[in-house]
Amino acid sequence: MRKIRKLTVPGYIALLYFLCSFSMAQTNNFELKNNDRVVFLGNSIFENETYFGYLELALTTRWPDRNVTFRNIGWTGDNVFGEARSYFTNPPTSYDLLMEQITNAKPTVVFIAYGGIEAQNGEAGKARFKDGLNKLIDKINSLGAQTILVSPIPLLTRTDSDNISKQNTQLVHYSAEIAKVASERGKLFVDILNPMKEINERVTVSENGIHLNETGYYFLANILEKGLGLPARAAEVAISVKNNVAEGPVPVTVASTGKTFDGLSFSLRNKMLPLPLPEGLSTPAENRQAFKISGLKKGIYSLKAGNDIIAVANAEDWAKGVDITGGLSFQKARQLRQMILKKSDIFFQQYRPLNRTYIVGFRKYEQGRHQEGLENMNILITWLETQINSQRTPETQDYQLIQVK
């Protein structure tokens, strides 16, 4: 058995530095344009996204004025040669099927996330991996689409063992190889390995150390946005109250009875819908949406969004800033995410039917009549995409701050 060469600590640090510095050195002017078609291609890092929807939600809400469609053709256990996509039908080979699926997705932008499976082959597999990755890029180039290369994630267990350390070392090696290919081919590279490793030290982002959980995909969406050079979603609205007069970035009306402050009201429309937090997670700084209201007299104040109370805090906390996690924008974002999940599920059933061999394979003479049913799923997918497009735009929300004690 081939021995895995141990990477010295200085060498490991050097590779980490290379990945971070390469990612930061890129001049990213990434944006999705009207009628773009985004394809997620890779192993379980993308297939499992269909259960959570955060990546698509993040990119959908970034440009609410543009119609962008998404197709997820990630496949658990897959590599750059599509070897996990094998069916009993042969031909097509699993690689032919991979090429066919990429073509049928009609992409204009493709996110490629491979390397996690290939890294198990160690140093001996790097040359073959690089060759396969370049061939994928050639294919995508031939379709006139843009390629964004994404690193694998590390093993996310907090158990310290020699075997885990060796596997993570290989993942760093392969991430560095992906970064080099990106540099050679003039493609964007997003390092998710190092940021996810750091987050995993603070928050549980995986239940088994291999696959991300809901919290993991929430943070992955943040990492991807940052890696693409997109500005943070954080938005703080600062309002100052003095002598029953309020000043802020939006018109504010103060309610008072004589010299007594009774509250204030204002309306606000966000630039984009927020990413709803997984249950039990505190808002990270890069996504913080907060109201900072200074000059309030001592007391307890509640904030209403429409008819719903979404925050209650004392005057001191309002002056520091209170996180906002409710209201119309968050409701719309949650509804939008559910529609994305439903659309992704229907597309999954369409392009990966459980009995594919009998419907479109060498035994289609038995159940080939069901091909029409697969094609008819396009009606549902298109309808859901229309609903997604109509729901991705923020609306104006009315707020009221009232003293309750």
C-alpha positions in Angstrom: 0.0 0.0 0.0 1.3 3.4 -0.9 2.2 5.5 2.1 0.7 9.0 2.5 3.6 11.4 2.8 3.3 13.5 5.9 3.2 17.2 5.4 5.3 19.2 7.8 3.7 22.0 9.8 5.6 24.7 7.9 4.5 23.1 4.6 0.9 22.8 5.8 0.9 26.5 6.8 2.4 27.5 3.5 -0.4 25.7 1.6 -3.0 27.4 3.7 -1.4 30.7 3.1 -1.3 30.0 -0.7 -5.0 29.3 -0.7 -6.0 32.3 1.3 -3.7 34.7 -0.5 -4.8 33.4 -4.0 -8.4 33.9 -3.0 -7.8 37.4 -1.7 -5.6 38.4 -4.7 -8.4 37.8 -7.2 -10.2 40.9 -8.5 -13.7 39.6 -8.4 -16.4 41.5 -10.3 -18.8 38.7 -10.2 -22.5 39.3 -10.9 -25.4 37.4 -12.3 -27.1 38.9 -15.3 -30.6 38.8 -16.5 -31.6 35.4 -17.9 -28.4 33.7 -16.6 -28.7 30.0 -15.9 -26.6 28.8 -13.0 -25.5 25.2 -12.6 -24.1 23.6 -9.5 -21.8 20.7 -10.4 -20.0 18.5 -8.0 -20.4 15.8 -5.3 -22.5 15.8 -2.1 -21.5 19.4 -1.3 -23.9 20.5 -4.0 -26.4 17.6 -4.1 -27.2 18.1 -0.4 -27.8 21.8 -1.0 -31.1 20.7 -2.5 -32.3 19.8 1.0 -31.5 23.3 2.4 -31.6 25.8 -0.5 -29.3 28.5 1.0 -26.9 28.8 -1.9 -29.7 29.4 -4.4 -31.5 31.7 -2.0 -28.4 33.8 -1.5 -27.7 34.2 -5.2 -31.4 34.7 -6.1 -31.9 37.5 -3.6 -28.6 39.3 -4.5 -30.0 40.6 -7.8 -33.8 40.8 -7.2 -34.3 42.7 -10.4 -32.9 39.9 -12.6 -34.4 36.7 -13.7 -31.9 33.9 -12.9 -32.6 30.2 -13.0 -30.7 27.4 -11.2 -30.0 23.8 -11.9 -28.3 21.5 -9.4 -26.7 18.4 -10.9 -24.5 17.6 -7.9 -24.1 13.8 -7.3 -22.9 12.3 -4.0 -19.6 10.4 -4.3 -18.9 11.9 -7.7 -15.6 12.9 -9.1 -14.4 14.9 -12.2 -15.0 11.9 -14.4 -18.6 11.4 -13.3 -17.9 7.9 -12.1 -20.6 7.9 -9.4 -23.2 8.6 -12.1 -23.1 5.1 -13.5 -26.3 3.3 -14.4 -26.9 -0.2 -15.7 -27.3 1.3 -19.1 -24.0 1.3 -21.0 -23.7 3.2 -23.2 -23.9 6.0 -22.2 -20.9 5.6 -19.9 -21.0 7.5 -16.7 -18.7 10.2 -18.2 -20.9 10.5 -21.3 -23.9 10.9 -18.9 -22.0 13.7 -17.0 -21.3 15.5 -20.3 -24.9 15.1 -21.4 -26.3 16.4 -18.1 -24.0 19.5 -18.3 -25.1 20.2 -21.9 -28.8 19.7 -21.1 -28.6 22.1 -18.2 -27.8 24.9 -20.7 -25.6 26.8 -18.3 -24.2 30.3 -18.5 -22.5 30.0 -15.2 -21.2 26.8 -13.6 -19.9 26.3 -10.1 -17.6 23.3 -9.9 -16.9 21.7 -6.5 -14.8 18.5 -6.9 -11.7 17.2 -5.2 -13.2 15.8 -1.9 -13.5 12.3 -3.3 -10.3 12.5 -5.4 -8.2 13.5 -2.4 -8.6 10.0 -1.0 -6.2 8.9 -3.7 -3.5 11.1 -2.2 -0.5 12.5 -4.1 -0.8 9.7 -6.7 -4.2 10.9 -7.9 -3.4 14.6 -8.3 -2.3 14.5 -12.0 -5.4 12.6 -13.0 -7.6 14.9 -11.1 -6.1 18.0 -12.7 -6.5 16.4 -16.1 -10.2 15.7 -15.5 -10.8 19.2 -14.0 -9.3 20.8 -17.1 -11.5 18.7 -19.4 -14.6 19.8 -17.5 -13.5 23.4 -17.9 -13.0 22.8 -21.6 -16.5 21.4 -21.9 -18.0 24.4 -20.1 -16.0 26.8 -22.2 -17.4 25.1 -25.3 -20.9 25.9 -24.1 -19.9 29.6 -23.7 -20.4 29.5 -19.9 -18.4 31.0 -17.1 -16.7 28.7 -14.6 -16.2 29.2 -10.9 -14.0 26.7 -9.2 -14.8 25.8 -5.5 -12.5 24.0 -3.1 -13.7 20.9 -1.1 -14.6 21.3 2.5 -12.4 19.7 5.3 -13.4 16.8 7.5 -15.5 18.6 10.1 -14.9 16.4 13.1 -13.3 17.9 16.1 -11.7 14.6 17.0 -7.9 14.9 16.6 -6.5 11.8 15.1 -3.6 11.0 12.8 -5.9 9.6 10.0 -8.1 12.7 10.0 -5.1 15.0 10.0 -3.7 13.1 6.9 -7.0 13.3 5.1 -7.3 17.0 5.8 -3.7 17.5 4.6 -4.6 15.9 1.3 -7.7 18.1 1.0 -5.5 21.1 1.4 -3.2 19.7 -1.3 -6.1 19.3 -3.7 -7.6 22.7 -2.9 -4.2 24.2 -3.8 -4.3 22.2 -7.1 -7.8 23.6 -7.9 -6.5 27.1 -7.1 -3.6 26.6 -9.5 -5.9 25.4 -12.3 -8.1 28.5 -11.7 -5.0 30.7 -12.0 -3.8 28.9 -15.1 -7.2 29.0 -16.8 -8.2 32.5 -15.7 -11.1 31.3 -13.6 -12.6 32.5 -10.3 -11.6 30.3 -7.3 -13.5 30.3 -4.0 -11.8 28.7 -1.0 -14.4 27.2 1.3 -12.0 24.8 3.0 -10.3 27.3 5.4 -13.4 29.4 6.3 -15.4 26.3 7.0 -12.7 24.9 9.1 -12.6 28.1 11.2 -16.4 28.2 11.6 -16.5 24.6 12.6 -14.4 25.5 15.7 -17.2 27.8 16.8 -20.4 26.2 15.6 -21.5 22.7 14.7 -21.8 22.7 10.9 -21.9 18.9 10.4 -23.6 16.0 12.1 -21.2 13.3 10.9 -18.0 15.2 10.1 -18.4 14.7 6.4 -21.6 16.4 5.2 -22.9 19.9 6.1 -26.1 20.4 8.1 -28.5 23.3 7.8 -26.2 25.6 9.8 -23.3 24.5 7.6 -25.1 25.5 4.4 -26.2 28.8 5.9 -22.5 29.6 6.5 -21.5 28.1 3.2 -23.8 30.7 1.4 -22.0 33.4 3.4 -18.6 32.1 2.5 -19.5 31.8 -1.2 -20.8 35.4 -1.4 -17.7 36.7 0.3 -15.4 34.5 -2.0 -17.2 36.0 -5.0 -16.3 39.5 -3.8 -19.9 40.4 -2.9 -20.4 42.9 -0.1 -21.7 41.7 3.3 -25.5 41.7 3.8 -25.2 43.5 7.1 -27.4 46.6 7.3 -27.7 48.9 10.3 -30.3 51.6 10.5 -29.3 54.4 12.9 -31.9 56.8 14.3 -31.3 59.6 16.7 -34.0 61.0 19.0 -33.6 64.4 20.6 -36.2 66.8 22.0 -38.9 64.7 20.4 -37.3 65.0 17.0 -35.8 62.0 15.2 -33.2 61.9 12.5 -32.2 58.9 10.4 -31.6 57.6 6.8 -35.4 57.4 6.3 -38.2 59.8 7.3 -39.1 59.2 10.9 -42.3 60.4 12.6 -42.3 60.9 16.4 -45.4 60.4 18.4 -45.6 62.5 21.5 -48.0 64.1 24.0 -46.7 67.4 24.9 -43.1 66.9 26.1 -43.7 63.1 26.6 -42.2 60.7 24.1 -44.7 58.1 23.1 -42.8 56.4 20.3 -41.8 56.7 16.7 -42.7 55.2 13.3 -40.9 54.8 10.0 -40.9 52.8 6.8 -38.0 50.9 5.3 -37.3 48.8 2.2 -34.2 46.6 2.2 -32.0 46.3 -0.8 -32.4 42.5 -0.7 -34.2 39.8 1.2 -32.2 38.4 4.2 -31.0 34.8 4.7 -33.3 33.3 7.4 -31.3 31.9 10.3 -31.4 28.2 11.1 -33.2 27.6 14.4 -31.0 28.3 17.4 -28.3 30.3 15.5 -27.4 33.8 16.5 -27.0 36.3 13.7 -23.3 36.5 12.5 -21.9 40.0 12.1 -21.7 39.8 8.3 -25.5 39.2 8.1 -26.6 41.4 10.9 -29.6 43.6 10.3 -30.1 45.9 13.2 -31.8 49.1 14.3 -29.7 51.4 16.4 -32.0 54.0 18.1 -30.2 56.4 20.4 -31.6 59.2 22.6 -34.4 57.2 24.1 -35.4 57.8 27.7 -34.9 55.1 30.2 -37.5 52.3 29.7 -38.5 49.2 27.7 -39.5 49.6 24.1 -41.1 47.2 21.7 -40.7 47.3 17.9 -43.6 46.3 15.7 -43.3 45.3 12.1 -46.9 45.7 10.8 -49.0 44.0 13.4 -46.2 41.8 14.8 -43.9 42.6 17.7 -40.4 41.5 16.5 -38.1 43.0 19.1 -38.2 44.2 22.7 -35.3 45.9 24.5 -34.4 48.6 26.9 -33.2 52.0 25.9 -29.5 51.1 26.5 -29.7 48.1 24.2 -31.5 50.1 21.5 -28.7 52.6 21.6 -26.2 49.8 21.0 -28.2 48.2 18.3 -30.8 45.4 18.3 -30.8 42.6 15.8 -33.9 42.3 13.6 -34.9 38.8 12.6 -38.6 39.2 11.9 -41.0 41.1 9.7 -42.1 41.0 6.1 -38.7 40.6 4.6 -37.9 37.5 6.7 -41.4 36.1 6.0 -40.9 36.5 2.2 -37.4 35.0 2.4 -38.6 31.9 4.2 -41.4 31.4 1.7 -39.0 31.9 -1.1 -36.7 29.3 0.3 -39.5 26.8 0.5 -40.3 27.4 -3.2 -36.7 26.9 -4.1 -36.6 23.6 -2.2 -39.8 22.4 -4.0 -38.5 23.3 -7.4 -35.1 21.6 -6.7 -36.9 18.5 -5.6 -39.0 18.3 -8.7 -36.0 18.8 -11.0 -34.1 16.1 -9.1 -36.9 13.7 -9.8 -36.9 14.7 -13.4 -33.2 14.4 -14.2 -32.6 11.4 -11.9 -35.7 9.2 -12.0 -35.3 6.2 -9.7 -36.2 3.8 -12.6 -34.2 5.6 -15.3 -33.1 2.3 -16.9 -36.8 1.4 -17.6 -37.8 4.9 -18.7 -34.9 6.2 -20.8 -32.4 3.3 -20.7 -32.0 0.0 -22.5 -35.3 -1.3 -21.0 -37.3 1.7 -22.1 -39.4 -0.6 -24.2 -41.1 -1.6 -20.9 -41.9 1.9 -19.4 -40.7 4.4 -21.9 -44.2 5.9 -22.0 -43.3 7.6 -18.8 -40.8 9.9 -20.6 -43.7 12.2 -21.3 -44.4 12.5 -17.5 -40.8 13.5 -17.0 -41.0 16.2 -19.7 -44.3 17.5 -18.2 -42.4 18.2 -14.9 -41.1 21.2 -16.8 -44.5 22.8 -16.4 -44.2 22.6 -12.6 -40.6 23.8 -12.6 -41.4 26.8 -14.8 -44.4 27.7 -12.7 -42.4 27.6 -9.5 -39.6 29.6 -11.1 -42.2 32.2 -12.0 -43.4 32.3 -8.4 -39.7 32.6 -7.2 -39.2 35.5 -9.5 -42.3 37.3 -8.2 -41.3 36.8 -4.5 -37.6 37.7 -4.5 -38.1 41.5 -4.4 -38.2 43.2 -1.0 -41.2 45.3 0.0 -41.6 48.3 2.1 -42.1 47.5 5.8 -43.8 49.9 8.3 -42.3 49.9 11.8 -43.4 51.3 15.1 -41.3 51.7 18.3 -43.5 52.0 21.4 -42.5 52.4 25.0 -44.1 49.7 27.0 -42.6 50.3 30.5 
